Amino acid sequence: FSSEVLRGAVTYDVTNKSNASTFVVDTHSGLTIHKAYVDNVEAEVLLGKPHAIFGISAAVPLPPAKKTSQVRFEYSTAPECSAAQWLSPAQTAGKKRPYLFTQSQAIHARALLPCQDAPGAKMSWDAVVDAPQWATALMSGLRADALPFIHKKCPPVKENYKRWFWKQPVPTSSYLIAIVVADLEARDISERCRVWSEPSVVDKALHEFSETEQFLKAAEDITGQDYVWKRYDLVCLAPSFPYGGMENPCLTFVTPTLLAGDRSLAGVVAHEIAHSWTGNLVTNATWEHFWLNEGWTRWLERKIKARTTGKGRLLEDFDLATSQRNLTGAVKHFTEIGQGALTALVPPIEGVDPDDAFSLVPYEKGSSLIHLLERTVGEEKFSKFVKAYIREFRFTTVTTAQFRAFVKRELGNVATIDWCQWFHQPGDIPQSLALNESLGEKAVALARQWRTNGCGDFTTLEGWTTDEKVAFLDALGAGGDDGRTQSAVSLQTLDAIDDAYALTMDANAEIRSRWCKLLLSAGAPRGVALAVDFVTCQGRMKFVRPLYRALRDSPCANAKETAVRTFIDNADFYHPICRKMVASDLGVDLSTSSGLDLRLVAAGAA
């Protein structure tokens, strides 16, 4: 922890199916390979030319005419590792111990260990982790009592350290390798589900995520296939975790911004559970086809929530309508910054950092296509198709062309869907779905009243769900998850809304982020302080990036300067992925602004 470095070795059992002369791995962010061995004989490491996005390749020669070999790399990460965030005790809930967690998606596993860092390179793995005695070391696998074949190659455990053994018998992609080392406690949810977090947070997390087993059973029923990963544990991470959740097998990572106290934001767990089938089991072959992970997962998430809440198709349609409005905002944003091509479902990302292409498009445009297909062929026929699709591609990867061919084989041509437009045309969804939005009518009507009359029929929002409150704020112009906020009401009206509903005091992250954006758009000075407080207490990109952009664009005095200074002053708080993206949004060069060194360094090359 003191040096913020991971040191270790990785050994690959390599089958040479194509008579390749070398075995090539990826490295990035200062990862250094100290030595390499092929079949226990030290080998020369040939480094490729550095690439600002993809890092440096490292190759070792393979024995000619030999089908199987063992390749071992001894390596260390660097403090600037883009996959890892090292937190000081002050950045944790307990304030006593440091904290490490990793985030490898999309192409950051190469900064964590030398690996073939592409979703198509699936592998099973075993791991040994030495961590300080006070810490719990968790990985995205199953706990093992011992791993003698690996253990005998490890040095003795250092004083005041403890050794942990983990294994992942199901072949997974490198972006799903994860580790967290921290002062953690666990609470059981069911026989196969457990939640981990810091001692002061874990009971809140247990309450919030108590529906996990219910979600898991619903997913098994919908997909017609058992959960193959054995355990489904969660870690409620430190506040700087940059995503809502990450579907690491056996160990989902979730953000503490979900701890609303009323389980209203626990649907993120349904999403991560869905990935156990669509994403982890059936995986996009390359990041160009990311929508096959996220579009399918959003579809399955909606099915899980519709079933477990008992609201069925009404909830599906309500969520779809909200998501499509958010998608429109995301498309507008990407178009305005000159990256409209990335709003195609299958975007042209050759040479593009997948982080830069990340948006709501694969989630919402992708899931809209899946829902359209379901409603075109009928639910009964589509249910059989889903089960067949997962059986066909489980444990492997899939491309858009393979998906289309499978649809044709199982369902026919489905000519009413313009497949080429859906896959390759940038922009919003090319074909709309007929949606029943009755669950959102109350929220939209209330927003209309406030916009038109400066008052509303409801004197309180007590009894409203979080989804209904979100729909109300979005109808006022809050901009959803990714769009530029365009407040539809005056500052005077917003003050009246706050007097009625006390939204400034609402701690729910979804409500808080939207309310901040409305205030900033309307030029409310208090919105600046509220936004600064929110972006410096958590690092979830869903909230942080739009709020920094809203600060940048706000008519409030000195708002842009406040955004830049706040970010520079708090850059170390954010995970490297979030830090990079916000810096891009604000046009900040951190290497000169804060002394942070973001240069690429690798063994023997710079």
MARTOR-992485 format. One line per field, with one value per residue (C-alpha): residue number from 1; residue in one letter; x, y, z. Coordinates in steps of 0.5 Angstrom, whole numbers, plus 2048, in hexadecimal, padded with zeros to 3 digits. Example, Ala and Ser with C-alpha at 12.3 -4.5 7.8 and 13.67 -1.06 7.14 Angstrom:
REM residues 2
i	[1,2]
aa	[A,S]
east	[819,81B]
north	[7F7,7FE]
up	[810,80E]
//
This chain:
REM residues 606
i	[1,2,3,4,5,6,7,8,9,10,11,12,13,14,15,16,17,18,19,20,21,22,23,24,25,26,27,28,29,30,31,32,33,34,35,36,37,38,39,40,41,42,43,44,45,46,47,48,49,50,51,52,53,54,55,56,57,58,59,60,61,62,63,64,65,66,67,68,69,70,71,72,73,74,75,76,77,78,79,80,81,82,83,84,85,86,87,88,89,90,91,92,93,94,95,96,97,98,99,100,101,102,103,104,105,106,107,108,109,110,111,112,113,114,115,116,117,118,119,120,121,122,123,124,125,126,127,128,129,130,131,132,133,134,135,136,137,138,139,140,141,142,143,144,145,146,147,148,149,150,151,152,153,154,155,156,157,158,159,160,161,162,163,164,165,166,167,168,169,170,171,172,173,174,175,176,177,178,179,180,181,182,183,184,185,186,187,188,189,190,191,192,193,194,195,196,197,198,199,200,201,202,203,204,205,206,207,208,209,210,211,212,213,214,215,216,217,218,219,220,221,222,223,224,225,226,227,228,229,230,231,232,233,234,235,236,237,238,239,240,241,242,243,244,245,246,247,248,249,250,251,252,253,254,255,256,257,258,259,260,261,262,263,264,265,266,267,268,269,270,271,272,273,274,275,276,277,278,279,280,281,282,283,284,285,286,287,288,289,290,291,292,293,294,295,296,297,298,299,300,301,302,303,304,305,306,307,308,309,310,311,312,313,314,315,316,317,318,319,320,321,322,323,324,325,326,327,328,329,330,331,332,333,334,335,336,337,338,339,340,341,342,343,344,345,346,347,348,349,350,351,352,353,354,355,356,357,358,359,360,361,362,363,364,365,366,367,368,369,370,371,372,373,374,375,376,377,378,379,380,381,382,383,384,385,386,387,388,389,390,391,392,393,394,395,396,397,398,399,400,401,402,403,404,405,406,407,408,409,410,411,412,413,414,415,416,417,418,419,420,421,422,423,424,425,426,427,428,429,430,431,432,433,434,435,436,437,438,439,440,441,442,443,444,445,446,447,448,449,450,451,452,453,454,455,456,457,458,459,460,461,462,463,464,465,466,467,468,469,470,471,472,473,474,475,476,477,478,479,480,481,482,483,484,485,486,487,488,489,490,491,492,493,494,495,496,497,498,499,500,501,502,503,504,505,506,507,508,509,510,511,512,513,514,515,516,517,518,519,520,521,522,523,524,525,526,527,528,529,530,531,532,533,534,535,536,537,538,539,540,541,542,543,544,545,546,547,548,549,550,551,552,553,554,555,556,557,558,559,560,561,562,563,564,565,566,567,568,569,570,571,572,573,574,575,576,577,578,579,580,581,582,583,584,585,586,587,588,589,590,591,592,593,594,595,596,597,598,599,600,601,602,603,604,605,606]
aa	[F,S,S,E,V,L,R,G,A,V,T,Y,D,V,T,N,K,S,N,A,S,T,F,V,V,D,T,H,S,G,L,T,I,H,K,A,Y,V,D,N,V,E,A,E,V,L,L,G,K,P,H,A,I,F,G,I,S,A,A,V,P,L,P,P,A,K,K,T,S,Q,V,R,F,E,Y,S,T,A,P,E,C,S,A,A,Q,W,L,S,P,A,Q,T,A,G,K,K,R,P,Y,L,F,T,Q,S,Q,A,I,H,A,R,A,L,L,P,C,Q,D,A,P,G,A,K,M,S,W,D,A,V,V,D,A,P,Q,W,A,T,A,L,M,S,G,L,R,A,D,A,L,P,F,I,H,K,K,C,P,P,V,K,E,N,Y,K,R,W,F,W,K,Q,P,V,P,T,S,S,Y,L,I,A,I,V,V,A,D,L,E,A,R,D,I,S,E,R,C,R,V,W,S,E,P,S,V,V,D,K,A,L,H,E,F,S,E,T,E,Q,F,L,K,A,A,E,D,I,T,G,Q,D,Y,V,W,K,R,Y,D,L,V,C,L,A,P,S,F,P,Y,G,G,M,E,N,P,C,L,T,F,V,T,P,T,L,L,A,G,D,R,S,L,A,G,V,V,A,H,E,I,A,H,S,W,T,G,N,L,V,T,N,A,T,W,E,H,F,W,L,N,E,G,W,T,R,W,L,E,R,K,I,K,A,R,T,T,G,K,G,R,L,L,E,D,F,D,L,A,T,S,Q,R,N,L,T,G,A,V,K,H,F,T,E,I,G,Q,G,A,L,T,A,L,V,P,P,I,E,G,V,D,P,D,D,A,F,S,L,V,P,Y,E,K,G,S,S,L,I,H,L,L,E,R,T,V,G,E,E,K,F,S,K,F,V,K,A,Y,I,R,E,F,R,F,T,T,V,T,T,A,Q,F,R,A,F,V,K,R,E,L,G,N,V,A,T,I,D,W,C,Q,W,F,H,Q,P,G,D,I,P,Q,S,L,A,L,N,E,S,L,G,E,K,A,V,A,L,A,R,Q,W,R,T,N,G,C,G,D,F,T,T,L,E,G,W,T,T,D,E,K,V,A,F,L,D,A,L,G,A,G,G,D,D,G,R,T,Q,S,A,V,S,L,Q,T,L,D,A,I,D,D,A,Y,A,L,T,M,D,A,N,A,E,I,R,S,R,W,C,K,L,L,L,S,A,G,A,P,R,G,V,A,L,A,V,D,F,V,T,C,Q,G,R,M,K,F,V,R,P,L,Y,R,A,L,R,D,S,P,C,A,N,A,K,E,T,A,V,R,T,F,I,D,N,A,D,F,Y,H,P,I,C,R,K,M,V,A,S,D,L,G,V,D,L,S,T,S,S,G,L,D,L,R,L,V,A,A,G,A,A]
east	[800,806,808,802,804,802,808,807,808,803,804,800,7FE,7FF,7FC,7FF,7FA,7FD,804,805,80D,80B,806,804,801,7FF,802,800,801,808,807,80E,810,816,817,814,814,812,812,816,81B,81D,81A,81C,816,815,811,80D,80C,809,801,7FE,7F7,7F9,800,806,806,80B,80C,810,813,80F,813,812,80D,80B,804,804,808,808,80A,80B,80C,80E,80C,80A,805,806,803,800,7FC,7F6,7F2,7F4,7F2,7F5,7F2,7F4,7F1,7EE,7EA,7E7,7E1,7E4,7EA,7EF,7F2,7F4,7F0,7F1,7EC,7ED,7E9,7EB,7E5,7E6,7EE,7F1,7F3,7F9,7FB,7FA,7FE,801,7FB,7F8,7F3,7ED,7E6,7E7,7ED,7E9,7ED,7EC,7F1,7F3,7F7,7FA,7FA,7FE,7FC,7FD,7FA,7F5,7F2,7ED,7EF,7E9,7E9,7E4,7E5,7E3,7E7,7EC,7EF,7F5,7F8,7FF,801,801,803,80A,80C,80A,80F,80E,809,80C,80B,804,801,7FC,7FB,7F5,7F3,7EE,7EC,7E7,7E6,7E1,7E5,7E4,7E7,7ED,7E8,7E5,7EB,7EA,7ED,7EB,7F0,7ED,7EA,7E4,7DE,7D9,7D2,7CE,7C8,7C6,7CA,7CE,7CD,7D1,7D3,7DA,7DB,7DF,7DC,7D9,7D5,7D4,7CD,7CA,7CD,7C9,7C3,7C3,7C5,7C1,7BD,7C3,7C1,7BA,7BD,7C2,7BC,7B8,7BE,7BF,7B7,7B7,7BE,7BC,7C3,7C6,7CB,7D2,7D6,7D4,7D5,7D2,7D5,7D5,7DA,7D7,7DE,7E1,7DD,7E2,7E0,7DF,7D9,7D2,7D4,7D9,7D7,7DE,7DC,7DA,7DC,7D8,7DA,7D5,7D5,7D3,7CF,7CA,7C9,7C2,7BF,7B9,7BC,7BA,7C0,7C2,7BF,7C7,7C8,7C3,7C7,7CD,7CA,7C7,7CF,7D0,7CC,7CD,7D4,7D8,7D5,7D4,7D9,7DA,7DF,7E2,7E0,7DD,7D8,7D7,7CF,7CF,7D1,7CD,7C7,7C5,7C7,7C2,7BD,7BE,7BE,7B7,7B5,7B7,7B5,7AE,7AD,7B0,7AC,7A5,7A4,7A6,7A5,7A3,7AA,7AE,7AB,7AC,7B3,7B4,7B0,7B5,7BB,7B9,7B9,7C0,7C2,7C0,7C4,7CA,7CA,7C9,7CF,7D4,7D1,7D3,7DA,7DB,7DB,7D4,7D7,7D8,7D0,7CF,7CE,7D4,7D9,7DF,7E4,7EA,7F0,7EB,7EB,7E5,7E5,7E4,7DE,7DA,7D3,7CC,7CC,7CD,7C9,7C3,7C3,7C5,7C0,7BA,7BC,7BC,7B5,7B3,7B5,7B1,7AA,7AB,7AB,7A7,7A9,7A8,7AC,7B2,7B2,7B4,7B9,7BD,7BE,7C1,7C5,7C8,7C9,7CC,7D2,7D3,7DA,7DC,7DC,7D7,7D7,7D1,7D1,7D1,7CB,7C7,7C9,7C6,7C0,7BF,7C0,7BB,7B6,7B6,7B8,7B4,7B4,7B0,7B6,7BB,7C1,7C6,7C3,7C3,7CA,7CE,7CA,7CC,7C7,7C1,7BD,7BA,7B4,7B0,7AC,7A5,7A5,7A0,7A3,79D,7A2,7A5,79F,79E,7A6,7A5,79E,7A1,7A7,7A3,79F,7A5,7A7,7A1,79E,7A4,7A0,79E,798,79D,79F,7A4,7A7,7A6,7A5,7A8,7AD,7B4,7B2,7AC,7B0,7B6,7B1,7AE,7B5,7B6,7B0,7B2,7B8,7BD,7C1,7C1,7C7,7CB,7C8,7C9,7C4,7BF,7BB,7B4,7B2,7B5,7B9,7B3,7AF,7B5,7B5,7AD,7AE,7B4,7AF,7AA,7AE,7B5,7B9,7BF,7BF,7BE,7C4,7C2,7C7,7C3,7BE,7C4,7C8,7C2,7C0,7C7,7C7,7C0,7C3,7C9,7C6,7C1,7C7,7C5,7CC,7CA,7CA,7D2,7D3,7CE,7D2,7D9,7D7,7D4,7DA,7DF,7DB,7DB,7DE,7D9,7D9,7D2,7D1,7D8,7D9,7D2,7D3,7DA,7D7,7D1,7D6,7DA,7D4,7D0,7CE,7D0,7D6,7DD,7D9,7DE,7E4,7E1,7E1,7E8,7EB,7E6,7E8,7F0,7F0,7EC,7EF,7F3,7EC,7E9,7EB,7F0,7EA,7E6,7EB,7ED,7E6,7E5,7EB,7E9,7E2,7E5,7EB,7F0,7F7,7F9,800,801,7FB,7FC,803,800,805,800,806,806,80C,80E,814,819,815,812]
north	[800,805,804,803,7FE,7F6,7F1,7EA,7E5,7E2,7DC,7DA,7D3,7D4,7CF,7D1,7D0,7D4,7D3,7DA,7DC,7E0,7E1,7E8,7EC,7F3,7F8,7FF,805,803,7FC,7F9,7F2,7F0,7E9,7E4,7DC,7D7,7D0,7D3,7D5,7DD,7E0,7E7,7EC,7EF,7F6,7F9,801,805,807,80C,808,801,801,7FC,7F5,7F0,7EA,7E4,7DE,7D8,7D1,7CF,7C9,7C9,7C9,7CA,7CF,7D3,7DA,7DE,7E5,7E9,7F0,7F6,7FB,802,808,80A,804,806,7FF,801,806,806,80A,80D,80C,813,811,80B,80A,807,80D,808,803,804,801,7FE,7FC,7FB,7FC,7F9,7FA,7FC,7FB,7FC,7F5,7F6,7FB,7F6,7F0,7EE,7EB,7EA,7F0,7EF,7EC,7E6,7E3,7E0,7DC,7D8,7DA,7D9,7DE,7DF,7E6,7E8,7EE,7F1,7ED,7F2,7F2,7EE,7EC,7EA,7E9,7E7,7E0,7DA,7DA,7D4,7D1,7D0,7CF,7CB,7CB,7D3,7D3,7D0,7D5,7DB,7DE,7DD,7E1,7E8,7E9,7ED,7EA,7E5,7E1,7E0,7DB,7DC,7D8,7DA,7D3,7D6,7D9,7E1,7E7,7EB,7F1,7ED,7EC,7F0,7F1,7F5,7F5,7F9,7F9,7F5,7F1,7EC,7EB,7E5,7E6,7DF,7D9,7DB,7E3,7E7,7EE,7F1,7F8,7FD,7FB,802,801,7F9,7F9,7FE,7FB,7F4,7F8,7FB,7F5,7F0,7EE,7EB,7E4,7E6,7E9,7E3,7DE,7E3,7E3,7DB,7DA,7DF,7DD,7D5,7D4,7D3,7D8,7D5,7DA,7D6,7DC,7E3,7E8,7F0,7F5,7FC,7FF,806,80C,80D,807,80A,806,804,7FD,7F8,7F1,7ED,7E6,7E4,7EB,7F0,7F7,7FC,804,806,80C,806,806,80A,807,804,7FF,804,804,7FC,7FB,7FC,7F5,7F2,7F5,7F2,7EB,7EB,7EC,7E5,7E2,7E8,7EB,7E6,7E0,7E2,7E8,7ED,7EA,7F1,7F8,7FA,7F5,7F8,7F9,7F1,7F1,7F7,7F7,7F0,7F2,7F8,7F3,7EE,7F3,7F6,7EF,7ED,7F4,7F3,7EC,7ED,7F4,7F1,7F7,7F3,7F6,7FD,7FD,7FB,801,806,804,804,80B,80E,80A,80D,814,813,810,816,81B,816,816,81E,81F,81A,81E,824,822,820,818,817,810,80D,80D,807,801,7FE,804,805,804,802,806,809,808,804,809,80F,80B,809,80C,80A,808,800,800,804,803,7FC,7FA,7FE,7F9,7F3,7F5,7F7,7F0,7ED,7F1,7EF,7E8,7E7,7E6,7DE,7DD,7E2,7DF,7D8,7DC,7DF,7D9,7D6,7DC,7DB,7D4,7D5,7DA,7D8,7D8,7DB,7E2,7E5,7EA,7EE,7EA,7E4,7E7,7E9,7E2,7DE,7E3,7E1,7D9,7D9,7DF,7E0,7E6,7EB,7F0,7F5,7F7,7FB,7F7,7FB,802,7FF,7FD,802,809,80E,811,80F,809,808,805,807,802,803,804,805,80A,80A,809,810,814,817,819,81C,820,823,826,829,82C,82F,831,835,837,838,833,82B,827,823,827,821,81C,817,810,811,80C,80E,80D,811,817,816,816,81D,820,81D,820,827,827,823,820,819,815,818,81E,825,828,82D,82F,830,835,83B,83C,83F,838,834,837,836,82F,82E,832,82C,826,828,825,828,824,81D,819,814,814,814,81A,81E,81E,820,825,828,828,82C,831,832,833,838,83C,83B,83C,837,832,833,831,82B,828,829,826,820,81F,81F,81A,814,813,80F,812,811,817,81A,81B,81F,823,826,827,82B,82F,830,833,836,83E,83E,843,83F,839,836,838,835,82F,82E,830,82B,826,827,828,821,81D,818,816,814,80D,80E,80C,812,816,816,817,81D,820,81F,822,828,829,828,825,822,821,828,82A,826,823,81C,818,815,813,80C,808,801,7FC,7FF,804,80A]
up	[800,802,7FB,7F7,7F3,7F2,7F1,7EE,7E9,7E4,7E0,7DA,7D8,7D0,7CB,7C4,7BF,7B9,7BA,7BC,7BD,7C3,7C9,7CA,7CF,7D1,7D6,7D8,7DD,7DF,7E0,7E0,7DE,7E2,7DF,7DB,7DA,7D5,7D8,7DE,7D9,7DA,7D3,7D0,7D0,7CA,7CB,7C5,7C4,7C9,7C7,7CB,7CC,7CB,7CF,7CD,7CB,7CE,7CA,7CC,7C7,7C7,7C6,7BF,7BD,7C4,7C6,7CD,7D1,7D8,7D7,7DE,7DF,7E5,7E6,7EA,7E9,7E9,7EE,7E7,7E6,7E2,7E5,7EC,7F1,7F8,7FD,804,80A,80A,803,806,80B,811,810,813,80E,806,801,7FA,7F4,7ED,7E7,7E0,7DB,7D6,7D4,7DB,7DD,7D9,7DF,7E4,7E1,7DB,7D7,7D0,7D2,7CD,7CF,7CA,7CE,7D3,7D8,7DF,7E4,7EB,7F0,7F6,7FA,7FF,803,80A,810,811,80A,807,800,7FB,7F3,7EE,7EF,7F4,7FB,7FB,801,7FD,7F7,7F7,7F0,7F1,7F8,7F7,7F2,7F7,7FC,804,807,809,811,812,80C,80A,804,800,7FB,7F5,7EF,7E9,7E5,7E0,7DA,7DB,7D7,7DA,7DB,7E1,7E5,7EB,7F2,7F8,7FF,805,80C,80A,80D,80A,80B,808,804,802,802,7FB,7FC,801,801,803,805,80B,812,812,80C,80B,80F,80B,804,807,808,801,7FD,801,7FA,7F7,7F7,7F5,7EF,7EE,7EE,7E9,7E4,7E4,7E3,7DD,7DA,7DB,7DD,7E4,7E7,7E5,7E9,7F0,7F4,7F3,7F8,7F8,7FB,7FC,7FB,7FD,7FA,7F4,7F1,7EA,7E8,7EA,7EA,7E7,7E6,7E8,7E8,7EF,7F2,7EF,7F1,7F3,7F4,7FB,7F7,7F7,7FF,7FF,805,801,7FC,7F7,7F3,7F4,7ED,7EB,7EE,7E9,7E4,7E6,7E8,7E0,7DE,7E1,7DB,7D6,7D6,7DA,7D8,7D1,7CF,7CA,7C5,7C5,7C8,7C1,7C3,7CA,7C9,7C9,7D0,7D3,7CE,7D0,7D7,7D8,7D5,7DA,7E0,7DE,7DD,7E4,7E7,7E4,7E7,7EE,7EF,7EC,7E7,7E1,7DA,7DD,7E1,7DA,7D6,7DC,7DC,7D4,7D3,7D9,7D6,7CE,7D1,7D4,7CE,7CA,7CE,7CE,7C6,7C6,7CB,7C6,7C0,7C3,7C5,7BE,7BF,7BC,7B9,7C0,7C1,7BC,7BF,7BC,7BC,7B8,7BE,7BA,7BE,7C3,7CA,7CC,7D2,7CE,7CA,7D0,7D1,7D2,7CA,7CB,7D1,7CF,7C7,7C8,7CD,7C9,7C3,7C7,7CA,7C3,7C0,7C6,7C5,7BD,7BE,7C4,7CC,7CB,7C5,7C8,7CE,7CB,7C7,7CD,7D0,7C9,7C8,7CF,7CE,7C7,7C9,7D1,7D3,7CC,7C8,7C3,7BE,7BB,7B5,7B9,7BC,7B6,7B3,7B9,7B9,7B2,7B3,7B9,7B8,7B0,7AD,7B1,7AB,7AF,7B2,7AE,7B1,7AD,7B0,7B7,7B7,7B3,7B2,7B8,7BC,7C0,7BF,7B8,7B9,7BF,7C4,7C6,7CE,7D3,7D7,7DC,7E2,7E1,7DF,7E6,7E6,7DF,7E1,7E7,7E3,7DE,7E4,7E7,7E0,7DE,7E4,7E9,7EE,7EE,7F1,7F5,7FC,7FD,7FA,800,7FD,7F6,7F4,7F2,7EB,7EB,7EE,7E9,7E3,7E6,7E6,7DF,7DD,7E0,7DB,7E0,7DA,7DC,7DD,7D7,7D4,7D5,7DA,7D7,7DD,7DB,7E1,7E4,7EA,7ED,7EC,7EE,7F5,7F5,7F4,7F9,7FE,7FD,7FC,7FF,7FA,7FC,802,7FE,7FF,7FA,7F4,7EE,7F1,7F4,7ED,7E9,7EE,7EE,7E6,7E6,7EB,7E7,7E0,7E3,7E6,7EE,7F2,7F7,7F1,7F1,7F8,7F8,7F1,7F4,7FA,7F6,7F1,7F7,7FC,7F6,7F0,7EC,7E4,7E3,7E8,7E8,7E0,7DF,7E5,7E3,7DC,7E0,7E4,7DE,7DA,7E0,7DF,7E7,7E8,7E8,7E7,7E1,7E5,7EB,7E7,7E5,7EC,7F0,7EB,7EB,7F3,7F3,7EE,7F2,7F5,7EF,7EC,7E6,7E1,7E3,7E4,7DD,7DA,7DE,7DC,7D5,7D6,7DA,7D5,7DB,7DA,7E1,7DF,7E0,7E4,7EA,7EA,7E8,7E3,7DE,7D9,7D7,7D9,7D8,7D9,7D5,7D1,7D2]
//
